[in-house]
Amino acid sequence: MKIVLQLVLWVIIGVLSYLLFNAIYGEVKFNEIKEKRYKMAIENLRDLRISQMAHKTVTKTYQADFDKLVKFIDTAQFTLTQRRDSTVLDEEQTKLYGVDTYKEITIIDTLGFKSVKDSLFGTSDRYKTMINVPIEGANAKFEMKTGTINKSNIDFPVFEIRVSKDVLLFDQPKDFVTKEKQVISVDGVNGDALIVGSLDKITTNGNWPKSYGANDE
């Protein structure tokens, strides 16, 4: 009987050890996959952000339609300018006081134009597919929205681009994904999605930590 009990205990210990190892190894593996996929998604989010910022620089607005954003990149140009300070005769003050009076002004010279595409992406055409979530099997696109926020009676354009963690981790254990969506940490991606920009405040920052790469521009 004693030998039987010992064998049963050893079996139980073995099973528990196996389950514990699987739990630890499973979480380690999950974190490796998560970090790899987050980095891939963030690369696209950063490309989308610089594209939106370029669109605003040229047109003063953001673009919610991805096809129109691509067309903008293909065809638009940045105006290259140079600012310089100068002084000119202030005719009003000169007339008022009877002596030559000068005032300082800033002159903006147009030096030329440069393609938005060449400036942002060089010879790469990755901007044409940057709306696609770059995770094999996910078959999803980033959600992209634009809007305005009114402050001091001035409308400021804003944009938000996001992808749910459910999409990025679609094939991972549900309990790990649920836990990941509840993360609140300076070293993690807080919330249930990766996001750049906001429809509620004026920002172009991303919600990922610096360990994943720059989250602002």
C-alpha positions in Angstrom: 0.0 0.0 0.0 2.8 2.4 0.9 4.5 1.8 -2.5 1.2 2.4 -4.3 0.7 5.7 -2.5 4.2 6.8 -3.3 3.7 6.0 -7.0 0.4 7.9 -7.0 2.1 10.9 -5.4 4.9 10.8 -7.9 2.3 10.7 -10.7 0.5 13.7 -9.2 3.8 15.6 -8.8 4.7 14.7 -12.4 1.4 15.9 -13.8 1.5 19.1 -11.8 5.1 19.8 -12.9 4.1 19.2 -16.5 1.1 21.6 -16.2 3.2 24.2 -14.5 5.9 24.0 -17.2 3.3 24.2 -19.9 1.8 27.3 -18.3 5.1 29.1 -17.9 6.3 28.1 -21.3 3.0 29.0 -22.9 3.1 32.5 -21.5 6.7 33.0 -22.5 5.9 31.8 -26.1 2.8 34.1 -26.1 4.9 37.1 -25.1 7.4 36.4 -27.8 4.7 36.2 -30.5 2.9 39.3 -29.1 6.1 41.5 -29.1 7.0 40.4 -32.7 3.5 41.2 -34.0 3.2 44.5 -32.1 6.5 45.6 -33.7 5.2 44.7 -37.1 2.0 46.5 -36.6 3.7 49.6 -35.2 5.9 49.9 -38.3 2.7 50.3 -40.3 1.2 52.7 -37.8 4.2 54.9 -38.0 4.1 54.9 -41.8 0.4 55.8 -41.6 1.1 58.6 -39.1 3.8 60.3 -41.2 1.5 60.0 -44.2 -1.3 61.7 -42.4 1.0 64.4 -41.1 2.3 65.1 -44.6 -1.3 65.3 -45.8 -2.0 67.9 -43.1 1.2 69.9 -44.0 0.1 70.2 -47.6 -3.7 70.3 -47.3 -4.3 71.4 -43.7 -6.5 68.4 -43.1 -6.2 64.6 -42.4 -7.5 62.0 -44.8 -9.9 59.1 -43.7 -10.0 57.5 -47.1 -6.9 55.2 -47.6 -7.1 55.2 -51.4 -7.2 59.0 -51.5 -4.2 59.0 -49.0 -2.2 56.8 -51.4 -3.1 59.0 -54.3 -1.9 62.0 -52.3 1.4 60.4 -51.6 1.8 59.5 -55.3 1.0 63.0 -56.6 1.5 65.7 -54.0 4.6 67.8 -53.4 6.1 69.6 -50.5 6.9 73.3 -51.0 10.5 73.9 -50.0 10.8 77.3 -48.3 13.4 79.5 -46.6 12.7 82.1 -44.0 14.8 85.2 -43.6 14.6 88.3 -41.6 14.8 91.8 -43.2 14.0 95.4 -42.5 11.8 97.7 -44.6 10.7 101.3 -44.3 7.7 101.7 -42.1 5.8 104.3 -44.2 3.1 104.9 -41.6 5.5 105.6 -38.8 7.8 107.6 -41.0 4.9 109.8 -42.1 3.7 110.2 -38.5 7.1 111.2 -37.0 8.7 112.8 -40.0 11.9 110.6 -39.8 12.7 107.4 -41.5 11.5 104.5 -39.4 12.1 100.9 -40.1 10.4 97.7 -39.1 11.5 94.0 -39.1 9.7 91.5 -41.3 10.1 87.9 -42.1 10.3 86.9 -45.8 9.5 83.4 -46.9 11.2 82.4 -50.2 10.0 79.4 -52.2 13.0 77.4 -53.2 11.3 74.6 -55.0 9.2 71.5 -54.6 9.8 67.9 -53.6 7.7 64.8 -54.1 5.9 63.6 -50.9 6.6 60.0 -51.9 10.3 60.5 -52.3 10.5 62.5 -49.1 8.7 59.9 -47.0 9.3 56.5 -48.7 12.1 56.9 -51.2 12.0 54.1 -53.7 9.8 51.9 -51.5 6.1 51.3 -52.3 5.2 49.9 -48.9 2.8 52.8 -48.4 0.4 51.2 -50.9 -0.3 48.3 -48.4 0.4 50.0 -45.1 -3.3 49.9 -44.2 -3.2 46.1 -44.1 -2.5 44.4 -40.7 0.9 42.7 -41.5 0.1 39.5 -39.6 -0.3 36.3 -41.7 -3.8 34.9 -41.3 -5.3 38.0 -39.7 -6.8 39.3 -43.0 -7.7 42.7 -41.5 -7.1 46.4 -42.0 -6.2 49.2 -39.6 -9.2 51.3 -38.7 -8.6 55.0 -39.8 -10.8 57.9 -38.8 -10.6 61.7 -38.9 -12.4 64.5 -37.1 -12.1 67.9 -35.5 -11.7 69.2 -32.0 -12.9 72.7 -31.2 -10.7 74.7 -28.8 -11.2 78.5 -28.3 -13.6 78.5 -31.2 -10.9 77.0 -33.5 -11.4 73.6 -35.2 -8.3 71.5 -35.1 -8.1 68.4 -37.3 -7.4 65.1 -35.6 -7.0 61.5 -36.7 -7.0 58.1 -35.1 -5.6 54.8 -36.5 -6.0 51.6 -34.5 -6.0 47.8 -34.5 -7.5 45.6 -31.9 -5.3 43.2 -29.9 -7.9 40.6 -30.8 -6.9 41.0 -34.4 -3.2 40.9 -33.8 -3.4 37.9 -31.5 -6.3 36.1 -33.3 -4.8 32.7 -33.1 -3.4 32.8 -29.5 -5.0 31.3 -26.3 -8.0 33.4 -25.3 -7.1 33.6 -21.6 -3.7 35.1 -22.5 -5.3 37.6 -24.9 -8.0 38.6 -22.4 -5.2 39.3 -19.8 -3.2 41.3 -22.4 -6.2 43.5 -23.2 -6.3 44.5 -19.5 -2.7 45.6 -19.3 -1.9 48.8 -17.4 1.9 49.3 -17.4 4.6 51.7 -18.4 6.3 48.8 -20.2 3.3 47.5 -22.0 0.7 48.6 -24.6 -2.2 49.7 -22.4 -5.8 49.0 -23.4 -7.3 46.6 -25.9 -5.7 48.1 -29.1 -2.6 49.6 -30.6 -3.5 53.2 -31.4 -1.8 56.3 -33.0 -3.5 59.7 -32.8 -6.8 60.4 -31.1 -10.3 61.7 -31.9 -10.6 63.0 -28.3 -7.5 65.1 -28.0 -4.9 66.8 -30.2 -2.1 64.3 -30.5 -0.2 62.3 -33.0 1.4 60.0 -30.4 1.1 56.2 -30.3 0.1 54.3 -27.1 3.0 51.9 -27.2 6.1 52.2 -24.9 9.5 53.4 -26.2 10.8 49.8 -26.1 8.7 49.2 -29.3 10.2 52.3 -31.0 9.4 56.0 -31.0 5.8 56.7 -30.3 5.9 60.3 -31.4 7.1 62.3 -34.3 
